[in-house]
Amino acid sequence: MSNDVKALKINGVAPSEQTVANGSCKIQRPFMFLTKGDPTNAVKDFVDWVLGPEGQAIIKEEKVVPAIVNGVLNTKIYFFKFEKIN
């Protein structure tokens, strides 16, 4: 949070990196990548970069709870396979 934004407690739980990571903060969204099938090539490189130290540092700088907290993946990452339906 920045100084101009005040976080509200929900059911006595304030949003923080720790409460999001342990699930006690109930208002949160999953970190999602939508791809056509399993990521490959440049897409896989990008996903790996986002989940790596440099990408996670940028996410944290932007005051977003990182996908990885204390070396543990903090969210589900979804890869959807879209298929043409006739």
WOGIJO-V187684 format. One line per field, one symbol per residue. ss: DSSP state (A for helix, B for strand, O for the rest). phi: phi as a letter, one per 30 degrees, with the letter a starting at -180 (. if undefined). psi: psi as a letter, one per 40 degrees, with the letter a starting at -180 (. if undefined). A space follows every 10 residues. Layout:
ss = ???
phi = ???
psi = ???
This chain:
ss = OOOOOOOOOB OOBOOOAAAA AOOOOOOOOO OOOOOOOOOO AAAAAAAAAA AOAAAAAAAA AOOOOOOBBO OBBOOOOOOO OOOOOO
phi = .cdcbcdcdc hicddaeddd dcidddcacd dbccbciddb hdddededde ddeddddded edicdddbbh icdcadccbc ccbdcd
psi = iidehhhihh fehihidddd deedhehiii hhhhigahii bddddddddd eidddddddd defihidhhf ehheihhhhi hhihh.
